[in-house]
C-alpha cells in the first residue's frame, strides 16, 4: 500500500512539475536527448553505469600511524565513449596543507597526505605524475584508450599517515582507528557530466560507482575489525566462545554481548597470531569503511527485515565500555532497521548488517556509522536513526551527494522525524527536530540584511567569517562564482534588497 501511495504521489508531482515547465540544467537536457535518462526519473533506454572491482590489502599496526595499502582495480567502461584518461580520487589529501577546504584545519588534522609508491596500468609500470595544484583528484592519461565495453587494470601501492584529529576518519585514540576514504579510487564517469572532478572540501560529501570489493586488513592480535561487507572465515579469527556469541547474534532478537571488557582484559577475543588477517567482501556497493580497536566492546543482535523471505540483518555496536549510552546502541540500531524496513520507506534494509562505531563524526558509510557518545540516550538514538536512514539515500540509490547534498540529508532528516515520532511521541520528536534542524536557521539574522557584500573566491570565506564575528550586523553575501559571465540579475537583486553594497575582492593585479 505504501508503495502504491509513493507511486501515486510521484506521478502527481511529476505531472505538476511538467505543467510548470521548470528549469532543466543543460547537462540533464543532454541526458534526456541521449536517452540515458527519462523525465519521470527512471533510467532511459540507453542508460549505463561504469563499474569496478577492487581487491585491496591494508596494513594498520597501532599505535604506529602509518597505514599501508596495495590494490588492484579492474575498471569496466560500460559507456559508449572512448576514454583517453581516467580521474583518480585521493580523498585523504584533504589533510595536506594548502588543500582547498571550507573551514580551517588544526595542526593535528594536517598530514602529508597520500603517497603513491607504485602505479601500473595493465601490468606496465607507469610514472605517477601529480599535479601540485590539485589535491583530492588527479588525472591519469592512458597510453591505450579505453574503448566502450572494454576494461583496464590498475595496480597501486600507497601509504599515508592517519590524522591525529578524527573527523569522518582518523585516530579515535592511540589504539582505535577509523579508516574511511582510505584507498585511491577511480572517479565516477557518468552520462550527464562525464568525469567527476569536483574537489572534496571536507564538508560536501561523495559520489561513487557501485563496485565490488574484497578488502583485507592486517592488524595485530587482540584487535577486532568491524566494517562494510561479509566477514570471511570468522572461525580463523575469533576464539571459540566469542565466535559462538557472534554466530548466535545473527539469528537472535536479543542483545548478545559478543566481546566484553573482561574478555578484552583476559586476551580471549582473537586468535593469538602476531598478525591477524581480517577480510571483508561486498558487491554492488559504493564504498567500504572500517573501525579497529583493541579495547572496544562488541554488542550484536539481528532482526527480520524482509517478511517475505525471512531475511535477517545484523545490528552491531563497537564502543568503549565507559560510554554509558553505547550499551543500548545495538538495540537502537536493531529498532532502526526494523522500523525503516516495515514502515517508511517500507523497503527491506538492503544490506546484511549495520555497525555503529564510537567515534567523533556523526557520519554514515555503507553498513557503518561513526557516532559520538552522548549523555542523553534519546539523542544517541536520534543520531543513530538518522545515520542508518542514510542507507537508502545516498548509498542504495547512488546519488551525487557532492552536487545534490540536500537530497540525502533531506531524506534522512524526514525519516529521522517520522521514526522519532513513533519512538518518542510527536512532542519530543518535534522538539528534537526544531532544536537541531530549525532553530539555527530560524535565528539566522542574515534574512533581514543591513548590507549586501558582493564577492567571489576567497572573498566568500572572508565575508562569511566577518558575518559570524559580527552578529549585530545582518549581512547578505552574494557569491558571484564567475566574473565572466557576470550575473547582473543577481547583483540587481542584492542591491535592491538592502540598498547598501560593499564590493569585496582579492585585489589581484589581473582579473580583480
C-alpha positions as CSV (number, residue, x, y, z in Angstrom):
1,X,0.0,0.0,0.0
2,X,2.8,2.4,0.9
3,X,4.5,1.7,-2.5
4,X,1.2,2.5,-4.3
5,X,0.9,5.8,-2.3
6,X,4.5,6.7,-3.3
7,X,3.9,5.9,-6.9
8,X,0.7,8.0,-7.0
9,X,2.4,10.9,-5.2
10,X,5.4,10.8,-7.5
11,X,3.1,10.7,-10.6
12,X,1.1,13.6,-9.3
13,X,4.3,15.6,-8.5
14,X,5.8,14.8,-11.9
15,X,2.6,15.9,-13.7
16,X,2.6,19.2,-11.7
17,X,6.2,19.9,-12.4
18,X,5.8,19.1,-16.1
19,X,2.9,21.5,-16.4
20,X,5.1,24.3,-14.8
21,X,8.0,23.7,-17.3
22,X,10.6,24.0,-14.6
23,X,14.2,24.9,-15.4
24,X,16.3,21.9,-16.5
25,X,20.1,22.1,-16.4
26,X,21.9,21.8,-19.7
27,X,23.7,18.5,-18.8
28,X,20.4,16.9,-17.8
29,X,18.7,18.0,-21.0
30,X,21.5,16.4,-22.9
31,X,21.0,13.1,-21.0
32,X,17.3,13.2,-21.9
33,X,18.1,13.8,-25.5
34,X,20.6,10.9,-25.5
35,X,18.0,8.6,-23.9
36,X,20.1,7.8,-20.9
37,X,17.6,9.5,-18.5
38,X,13.8,9.8,-18.6
39,X,11.9,12.8,-17.4
40,X,9.9,10.6,-15.0
41,X,13.1,9.8,-13.1
42,X,13.6,6.3,-14.5
43,X,16.7,5.2,-16.3
44,X,16.4,5.8,-20.0
45,X,16.6,3.0,-22.6
46,X,20.3,3.9,-23.2
47,X,21.2,4.2,-19.6
48,X,24.6,2.8,-18.4
49,X,26.9,2.9,-15.4
50,X,30.6,2.1,-15.2
51,X,31.8,-0.5,-12.7
52,X,35.0,-1.6,-11.0
53,X,36.3,-4.5,-8.9
54,X,38.7,-3.6,-6.1
55,X,41.0,-6.1,-4.4
56,X,42.6,-4.1,-1.5
57,X,45.0,-5.1,1.2
58,X,45.7,-2.7,4.1
59,X,48.1,-2.9,7.0
60,X,47.5,-1.0,10.2
61,X,49.7,-1.5,13.3
62,X,48.5,0.9,16.1
63,X,49.9,2.9,17.7
64,X,52.0,3.3,14.5
65,X,50.1,5.9,12.5
66,X,51.5,4.7,9.1
67,X,48.8,3.0,7.1
68,X,50.0,0.9,4.0
69,X,47.9,-0.3,1.2
70,X,48.0,-2.2,-2.1
71,X,45.2,-2.7,-4.6
72,X,44.3,-4.0,-8.0
73,X,41.4,-2.2,-9.7
74,X,39.6,-3.7,-12.8
75,X,37.6,-0.8,-14.3
76,X,34.9,-1.6,-16.8
77,X,33.8,1.1,-19.3
78,X,30.1,0.4,-20.0
79,X,29.7,3.8,-21.6
80,X,29.6,4.4,-25.4
81,X,32.6,6.7,-25.1
82,X,36.3,6.1,-25.7
83,X,38.2,7.2,-22.6
84,X,41.7,8.6,-23.1
85,X,42.2,9.3,-19.4
86,X,40.8,8.5,-16.0
87,X,40.4,10.5,-12.9
88,X,41.8,9.1,-9.6
89,X,40.3,10.3,-6.4
90,X,42.6,10.8,-3.3
91,X,40.2,12.0,-0.7
92,X,42.7,11.9,2.2
93,X,44.7,14.6,0.5
94,X,42.2,16.9,2.2
95,X,44.7,16.6,5.2
96,X,47.5,18.2,3.2
97,X,48.5,21.8,4.0
98,X,47.1,24.0,1.3
99,X,44.3,21.7,0.3
100,X,41.1,23.7,-0.5
101,X,38.6,23.2,2.2
102,X,35.5,25.1,3.5
103,X,36.9,25.6,7.0
104,X,40.1,25.9,8.9
105,X,42.4,23.0,9.9
106,X,44.0,22.3,13.2
107,X,47.7,21.1,13.3
108,X,46.5,17.7,14.5
109,X,44.3,17.4,11.4
110,X,47.1,18.0,8.9
111,X,49.3,15.3,7.4
112,X,51.4,14.9,4.3
113,X,48.5,13.2,2.5
114,X,48.5,10.1,0.3
115,X,51.9,8.9,-1.1
116,X,51.7,6.8,-4.3
117,X,54.6,4.3,-4.1
118,X,53.9,2.3,-7.2
119,X,51.5,2.6,-10.1
120,X,50.9,0.2,-13.0
121,X,48.4,0.2,-15.9
122,X,47.7,-3.2,-17.5
123,X,50.8,-4.6,-15.9
124,X,53.1,-1.8,-17.2
125,X,54.9,0.3,-14.6
126,X,53.8,3.9,-15.1
127,X,55.3,7.0,-13.5
128,X,52.8,8.6,-11.2
129,X,52.6,12.3,-12.1
130,X,50.9,14.5,-9.5
131,X,49.6,18.0,-10.4
132,X,50.6,20.1,-7.4
133,X,47.7,22.4,-8.0
134,X,45.2,19.5,-7.5
135,X,44.7,17.7,-4.2
136,X,41.7,15.3,-3.9
137,X,41.8,14.2,-7.6
138,X,44.4,13.6,-10.2
139,X,44.1,13.0,-14.0
140,X,45.9,9.9,-15.4
141,X,46.4,9.6,-19.1
142,X,46.1,6.2,-20.8
143,X,48.6,5.2,-23.4
144,X,46.0,2.8,-24.8
145,X,42.5,4.4,-24.9
146,X,39.8,2.5,-23.1
147,X,37.2,1.5,-25.7
148,X,33.5,1.2,-25.0
149,X,32.7,-2.1,-23.2
150,X,36.4,-2.8,-22.5
151,X,38.3,-2.8,-19.2
152,X,41.6,-1.6,-17.8
153,X,43.5,-2.9,-14.8
154,X,45.4,-0.6,-12.4
155,X,47.8,-1.8,-9.6
156,X,48.5,0.8,-6.9
157,X,50.7,0.8,-3.8
158,X,50.4,3.7,-1.4
159,X,50.8,4.8,2.2
160,X,49.5,7.6,4.4
161,X,49.7,8.8,8.0
162,X,46.4,8.6,9.8
163,X,45.4,12.0,11.3
164,X,45.6,12.6,15.0
165,X,42.4,14.6,14.9
166,X,39.5,12.3,14.0
167,X,36.6,13.6,12.0
168,X,35.0,11.5,9.3
169,X,38.1,9.3,9.6
170,X,41.2,9.2,11.7
171,X,42.6,8.2,15.1
172,X,39.9,7.8,17.8
173,X,42.6,7.1,20.3
174,X,46.1,5.6,20.2
175,X,44.8,2.1,19.6
176,X,41.5,2.8,17.9
177,X,41.4,3.8,14.3
178,X,38.6,4.6,11.9
179,X,39.6,4.0,8.2
180,X,37.4,5.6,5.6
181,X,38.1,7.0,2.1
182,X,41.5,5.3,2.5
183,X,42.1,4.0,-1.0
184,X,42.8,5.6,-4.4
185,X,39.7,5.1,-6.5
186,X,38.5,5.7,-10.0
187,X,36.1,8.7,-10.1
188,X,32.6,8.4,-11.5
189,X,32.3,8.9,-15.2
190,X,28.6,9.3,-15.9
191,X,26.1,10.1,-18.7
192,X,25.5,13.7,-17.9
193,X,28.7,15.3,-16.6
194,X,31.5,13.0,-17.7
195,X,34.3,12.7,-15.2
196,X,33.5,13.9,-11.7
197,X,36.3,16.4,-11.0
198,X,34.6,18.2,-8.1
199,X,37.0,18.8,-5.2
200,X,36.4,17.2,-1.8
201,X,36.4,20.2,0.5
202,X,35.7,18.4,3.8
203,X,32.0,19.4,4.0
204,X,30.3,18.3,0.8
205,X,30.1,14.5,0.5
206,X,30.7,11.9,-2.1
207,X,29.7,10.4,-5.5
208,X,30.7,6.8,-6.2
209,X,30.0,4.0,-8.7
210,X,28.5,0.7,-7.5
211,X,31.6,-1.6,-7.2
212,X,32.6,-5.0,-5.9
213,X,35.2,-5.1,-3.1
214,X,37.4,-7.6,-1.4
215,X,39.3,-5.8,1.4
216,X,41.9,-7.5,3.6
217,X,43.2,-5.8,6.8
218,X,46.3,-7.0,8.6
219,X,46.2,-5.9,12.3
220,X,47.9,-7.0,15.5
221,X,46.5,-9.8,17.7
222,X,43.8,-8.7,20.1
223,X,42.4,-6.2,17.7
224,X,38.9,-6.6,16.4
225,X,37.9,-5.1,13.0
226,X,34.4,-4.0,12.2
227,X,33.4,-2.9,8.7
228,X,31.5,-3.0,5.5
229,X,30.8,-6.4,3.9
230,X,30.8,-10.0,4.9
231,X,33.5,-11.1,7.3
232,X,35.3,-14.1,5.8
233,X,36.3,-17.1,7.9
234,X,35.5,-15.7,11.4
235,X,36.4,-19.1,12.8
236,X,40.1,-18.3,11.9
237,X,40.0,-15.0,13.8
238,X,37.8,-15.4,16.9
239,X,38.4,-17.6,19.9
240,X,35.7,-20.3,20.3
241,X,33.4,-18.6,22.9
242,X,33.5,-15.2,21.1
243,X,32.8,-17.0,17.8
244,X,29.8,-18.8,19.3
245,X,28.3,-15.5,20.6
246,X,28.9,-13.8,17.2
247,X,27.2,-16.6,15.3
248,X,24.3,-16.6,17.9
249,X,23.7,-12.9,17.4
250,X,23.0,-13.5,13.7
251,X,19.7,-15.2,14.5
252,X,18.8,-13.7,17.8
253,X,16.4,-10.9,18.7
254,X,18.3,-10.4,22.0
255,X,21.4,-8.2,22.5
256,X,24.4,-10.5,22.6
257,X,27.5,-9.2,24.4
258,X,29.9,-10.7,21.9
259,X,33.0,-9.1,23.5
260,X,33.1,-7.6,27.0
261,X,35.7,-5.6,28.8
262,X,36.5,-8.8,30.8
263,X,37.2,-10.7,27.6
264,X,39.4,-7.9,26.4
265,X,41.4,-7.8,29.6
266,X,41.9,-11.5,29.5
267,X,43.1,-11.5,25.9
268,X,40.4,-14.1,25.0
269,X,38.9,-12.4,21.9
270,X,41.1,-13.1,18.8
271,X,43.4,-15.8,17.8
272,X,46.9,-15.2,19.1
273,X,48.9,-14.9,15.9
274,X,51.3,-11.9,15.9
275,X,49.2,-10.5,13.0
276,X,45.6,-11.5,12.1
277,X,44.2,-11.1,8.7
278,X,40.6,-9.9,8.5
279,X,38.9,-10.0,5.1
280,X,35.5,-8.5,4.1
281,X,33.6,-8.8,0.8
282,X,30.8,-6.8,-0.6
283,X,29.2,-6.4,-4.1
284,X,27.4,-3.6,-5.8
285,X,28.2,-1.1,-3.0
286,X,29.5,2.5,-3.3
287,X,32.3,2.4,-0.6
288,X,33.9,0.5,2.3
289,X,34.8,1.7,5.8
290,X,36.4,0.0,8.8
291,X,37.0,0.6,12.5
292,X,39.5,-1.3,14.6
293,X,40.4,-1.4,18.3
294,X,41.9,-3.5,21.0
295,X,39.7,-2.2,23.8
296,X,36.2,-1.7,22.3
297,X,33.2,-3.8,23.5
298,X,31.2,-5.5,20.8
299,X,27.4,-6.0,21.0
300,X,25.2,-7.6,18.3
301,X,21.7,-8.6,17.6
302,X,19.5,-9.1,14.5
303,X,16.1,-8.6,13.1
304,X,13.9,-9.8,10.3
305,X,13.9,-7.0,7.7
306,X,12.1,-8.9,4.9
307,X,8.9,-10.7,6.0
308,X,8.5,-12.4,2.6
309,X,11.9,-14.1,2.6
310,X,12.5,-14.0,6.4
311,X,15.9,-12.5,5.7
312,X,17.6,-11.1,8.8
313,X,20.0,-8.2,9.1
314,X,22.6,-7.8,11.9
315,X,22.8,-4.7,14.1
316,X,26.1,-4.2,15.9
317,X,27.8,-1.7,18.2
318,X,31.5,-1.2,18.9
319,X,32.4,1.1,21.8
320,X,34.5,2.0,24.8
321,X,32.9,0.5,27.9
322,X,32.9,3.9,29.6
323,X,30.3,5.2,27.0
324,X,27.1,4.6,29.0
325,X,24.8,5.3,26.1
326,X,26.5,2.8,23.8
327,X,25.4,-0.1,25.9
328,X,22.0,0.5,24.3
329,X,23.1,1.4,20.8
330,X,22.9,-2.1,19.2
331,X,19.2,-2.1,20.3
332,X,18.7,1.3,18.8
333,X,20.3,0.1,15.5
334,X,18.1,-3.0,15.5
335,X,15.0,-0.9,16.0
336,X,16.0,1.4,13.2
337,X,16.5,-1.5,10.7
338,X,13.1,-2.9,11.8
339,X,11.2,0.4,11.6
340,X,12.7,1.6,8.3
341,X,12.1,-1.8,6.7
342,X,8.5,-2.1,7.7
343,X,7.2,1.5,7.9
344,X,9.0,4.3,5.9
345,X,10.3,3.8,3.4
346,X,8.9,0.3,3.9
347,X,11.7,-1.3,1.8
348,X,13.6,-4.1,3.4
349,X,17.0,-3.0,4.6
350,X,19.2,-3.8,1.6
351,X,22.4,-4.9,3.3
352,X,23.4,-7.7,5.7
353,X,24.2,-5.5,8.7
354,X,24.9,-2.2,10.2
355,X,27.6,-1.3,12.8
356,X,27.6,1.8,14.9
357,X,31.2,2.6,15.9
358,X,32.0,5.1,18.6
359,X,33.9,8.0,17.2
360,X,33.5,11.7,16.6
361,X,31.9,12.1,13.2
362,X,28.2,11.7,13.3
363,X,28.7,10.2,9.9
364,X,27.3,7.5,7.7
365,X,29.0,4.9,5.5
366,X,27.7,1.7,3.8
367,X,26.8,-0.7,6.6
368,X,28.6,1.6,9.1
369,X,28.1,4.7,11.2
370,X,30.7,6.7,13.2
371,X,28.8,8.4,16.0
372,X,29.7,10.3,19.2
373,X,28.7,9.3,22.7
374,X,26.1,11.4,24.4
375,X,24.7,11.8,28.0
376,X,21.1,11.9,26.6
377,X,20.3,8.4,25.3
378,X,17.3,9.9,23.4
379,X,19.8,11.9,21.4
380,X,22.1,8.9,20.9
381,X,19.0,7.1,19.4
382,X,18.2,10.2,17.3
383,X,21.7,10.3,15.8
384,X,21.9,6.5,15.1
385,X,18.5,6.5,13.4
386,X,19.5,9.5,11.2
387,X,22.7,7.9,10.0
388,X,21.2,4.5,9.4
389,X,18.4,6.2,7.3
390,X,21.2,7.3,5.0
391,X,21.5,3.7,3.9
392,X,18.6,4.2,1.5
393,X,19.9,7.6,0.2
394,X,22.6,8.1,-0.8
395,X,24.0,4.5,-0.7
396,X,21.2,2.4,-2.0
397,X,20.1,5.0,-4.6
398,X,23.6,6.1,-5.5
399,X,23.1,9.8,-5.8
400,X,25.7,12.5,-6.3
401,X,26.0,13.9,-2.8
402,X,28.6,16.4,-3.8
403,X,26.3,18.2,-6.2
404,X,22.9,17.4,-4.5
405,X,23.6,17.1,-0.8
406,X,20.2,18.4,0.0
407,X,18.6,15.2,-1.3
408,X,20.2,12.7,1.0
409,X,20.2,15.0,4.1
410,X,16.6,15.9,3.4
411,X,15.6,12.3,3.1
412,X,17.4,11.2,6.2
413,X,16.0,14.2,8.2
414,X,12.5,13.4,7.0
415,X,12.7,9.7,8.2
416,X,14.5,10.7,11.4
417,X,11.4,12.8,12.3
418,X,9.0,10.0,11.4
419,X,10.8,7.3,13.4
420,X,11.2,9.8,16.2
421,X,7.5,10.5,16.3
422,X,6.9,6.7,16.5
423,X,9.5,6.2,19.2
424,X,9.1,9.3,21.4
425,X,5.8,10.8,20.5
426,X,5.2,13.9,18.4
427,X,6.0,16.5,21.1
428,X,9.5,15.1,21.8
429,X,10.3,14.4,18.1
430,X,9.3,17.9,17.1
431,X,11.4,19.3,20.0
432,X,14.5,17.5,18.7
433,X,13.7,18.4,15.1
434,X,13.3,22.1,16.0
435,X,16.4,22.1,18.2
436,X,18.7,20.6,15.6
437,X,17.1,21.3,12.2
438,X,15.2,24.6,12.6
439,X,16.5,26.9,15.4
440,X,19.8,27.7,13.8
441,X,18.2,28.8,10.5
442,X,15.2,30.5,12.2
443,X,17.7,32.6,14.2
444,X,19.9,33.4,11.3
445,X,19.6,37.2,11.0
446,X,21.0,37.3,7.5
447,X,17.4,37.0,6.3
448,X,16.9,40.7,7.4
449,X,20.0,42.1,5.9
450,X,21.5,45.6,6.6
451,X,24.1,45.4,3.8
452,X,25.0,43.3,0.8
453,X,28.5,42.1,0.2
454,X,29.2,41.1,-3.4
455,X,32.2,38.9,-3.7
456,X,33.7,35.7,-5.2
457,X,36.5,33.2,-4.5
458,X,38.3,33.7,-1.2
459,X,36.2,36.8,-0.5
460,X,33.2,34.5,0.2
461,X,35.1,32.9,3.1
462,X,36.3,36.3,4.4
463,X,32.8,37.7,4.3
464,X,31.3,34.7,6.0
465,X,33.9,34.8,8.7
466,X,33.2,38.5,9.2
467,X,29.5,38.0,9.4
468,X,29.9,35.3,12.0
469,X,32.2,37.5,14.1
470,X,29.8,40.5,13.9
471,X,26.3,39.0,14.6
472,X,25.0,42.5,15.3
473,X,25.3,43.3,11.5
474,X,22.9,41.4,9.3
475,X,24.8,40.7,6.0
476,X,23.6,39.4,2.7
477,X,26.5,37.7,0.9
478,X,26.3,37.3,-2.9
479,X,28.8,34.8,-4.3
480,X,29.3,35.7,-7.9
481,X,31.3,32.5,-8.7
482,X,32.4,33.9,-12.0
483,X,33.2,37.3,-13.4
484,X,32.7,36.2,-17.0
485,X,29.8,35.8,-17.5
486,X,28.8,38.3,-14.8
487,X,25.4,37.6,-13.1
488,X,23.8,41.1,-13.5
489,X,20.4,39.9,-12.3
490,X,21.8,38.6,-9.0
491,X,23.6,41.8,-8.5
492,X,20.5,43.8,-9.2
493,X,18.5,41.7,-6.6
494,X,21.3,42.1,-4.0
495,X,21.4,45.9,-4.5
496,X,17.7,46.3,-4.4
497,X,17.4,44.1,-1.3
498,X,19.5,46.2,1.1
499,X,20.3,49.5,-0.8
500,X,23.8,49.3,0.6
501,X,26.6,47.4,-1.2
502,X,30.2,46.5,-0.3
503,X,32.4,45.0,-3.1
504,X,35.0,42.6,-1.7
505,X,37.7,41.1,-3.9
506,X,41.2,39.7,-3.7
507,X,42.9,42.8,-5.0
508,X,44.8,41.0,-7.7
509,X,46.7,42.8,-10.5
510,X,44.7,40.9,-13.2
511,X,41.1,39.8,-13.0
512,X,40.1,41.9,-9.9
